[in-house]
Amino acid sequence: MERQVMRVKELNLGLQLIATLLVLCFCYTHAVAEEKSQQTKKTFIVHMDMSKMAATYEDHFQWYDSSLKSVSESADMLYAYNNIIHGFSTRLTPEEAELLEKQPGILSVLPEMIYKLHTTHSPEFLGLGKSDAVPPASASISEVIVGVLDTGVWPEIKSFDDTGLGPIPSTWKGTCEVGKNFNSSSCNRKLIGAQYFSKGYEAAFGPIDETMESKSPRDDDGHGTHTATTAAGSAVSGASLFGYALGTARGMAAQARVAAYKVCWLGGCFSSDILAAMEKAVADGVNVISMSIGGGISDYNRDTVAIGAFRAVAQGILVSCSAGNGGPSAGSLTNVAPWITTVGAGTLDRDFPAYVSLGNGKNYSGISLYSGKPLSDSLLPLVYAGNVSNSTSGNLCMPGTLVPSQVAGKIVICDRGLNSRVQKGMVVRDSGGLGMILANTELYGEELVADAHLLPTSTVGQRTADAIKNYAFSDPKPTATIASGGTKLGVEPSPVLAAFSSRGPNLVTPEVLKPDLIAPGVNILAGWTGAVGPTGLTSDKRHVSFNIISGTSMSCPHVSGLAALIKAAHQDWSPAAIKSALMTTAYATYKNGENILDVATGQPSTPFDFGAGHVNPVAALDPGLVYDASVDDYINFFCALNYSASDIKQIANKDFTCDSSKKYSLGDLNYPSFSVSLQTASGKEGGAGVKSTVKYTRTLTNVGAPATYKLSMTSKTPSVKILVEPESLSFSKEYEKKTYTVTFTATSMPSGTNGFAHLEWSDGKHVVGSPIAFSWT
């Protein structure tokens, strides 16, 4: 009997153990499955068609929530969008996103995109130094609000001083958001608003580590402060970086107001956050949106920034974006939608020379912003990093690759690339080196970008670098020294196109020429954060109020600020009219008639590089004529792209079906420039006969006094015949419109794949210019 009782107990214990194991196994499997589910979830932006909301819902939030819960009980909305688009962002698995997109009333479910940053003397160079160059009614410019979407702001710097500014414009509806190290008193009559958007970023990376970055509008990076003060910073006398570029630093629209929207974090700039910030900026009442950020390219109906920008432009807000830093590669542009003002980068007439003297008596000039103790006049031993390294990539001066015993007391030649330019100098310094020559390779050519190095440094172009290396390799005991040349003005030629500035053609729509124009973007002095030093490296403990950096990130806010000036002078102008004024008055040649040079090649650049040319703000304030465009013009453009009614609804928020009996043409978009794709029947150069004919239509609006404008055409492409009808346009009153057509006929195969021409209308006072770019398929 006892044995039976024991067996029953053992059996029960065994069953309990099995049950426990099963429960543990189930819990573990469930936890793993749940973890796997969370890992596969991504952020999506869901675009809803409000006209399809059932009457049973009390409001659109309830509809959004119901739609979301139908595919995922656990998902929450990150943002609800109600201005730029109707919809929301959320975390879903790809399967859930696919199910949601099939539901009625859903226009699109777009995956989150991560964008990146496209990381003074400028007003004088642009002709704004004279008091009579800016609009006389200063009160009107103080009513203009520039919204900057970037890394936030450092509000304490003098560039945000509000002395002399009147009350905040009554049109302003925004706020000064409180967060870590940022309170309501951080804003004033200059910096009138500041907000941050982090839900998309935190959904992807987890809660913000506030020991690393501020969960507030405060700028821990410097980029946002630099772009905001470039666009509309207050005038600050005695501004410089360690004495370099000494003078008065001021934004392009120094009396305009600034609203900062922090959308970029250590992990990047997330499209759900960007869209939320654009929506808020529109609701807040900004007049210009400046975004020095970019990502990949896609069709306009799947490009979140393009969609957000369209809705802003439709409400009268100009959107200015950087073209990208992917140059000199062809087709490297971002932000190519025709309603966006896309800005490339050129140089100023200012330089920061750093001279290299070699033991063979040769002297070379480079560039640097080093400000510490100089080297002595005596020559020091010179070595090439690749020969004093324990690594196959030692020539790049990566951390841990140099041999201290072979570097100590010497000047080291480091090749540019892979790691940051300033970090290379730190590696040399930490290995005992006394100076660095930073050598451009073929990839970087003659592009010279100044940096606030931590040891005596000269960055040199490829040709100079090759000469210095040849000396170092051939001389048994090579020597050198480096000396600073301070700030040099009046550098010629200027501007030149920056090598890093992204180039056309426009890969989304080749018939729209991009970039639109270029502006100063190389070695630009503007405000800086107090959180990091001028190099941005954690080991750089120097603190500055101004910094000198480069990128199309710097050229974009120049144009944003100039657009604010034009908006103040012409308050009823549309964003398209303002962009037209900037483009048609831009210049593409020097006084000698030669095209702006491309620093990457040393050769003349083309409209695929600079668009309409370099911005000329004084002329842009009085352009004479403008190419205006409305929402309806862009909708016809979508029809020419064969977009469906659903595609158009996603972008324009309008119900529109293209007329199947109407012929839509991309060439009829009323754009200030021309990009013409031609076909040839003969694949041989010089083939005879008419091969292709393309006709474009344009409409000009008079924004000046009554006048007659006459046509002038110059062409560098004899293989294309250009016919403009009519050749004279007479305007009898302001805002009168006149239409003309341009017929392009390819008569033979050109010698190259591209060709160029230039069309101008002039009344003797104004010159309204348009670049023409040809490509053959």
Disulfide bonds with the S-S distance in Angstrom:
Cys176-Cys187 2.05
Cys264-Cys269 2.07
Cys397-Cys414 2.00
Cys639-Cys658 2.03
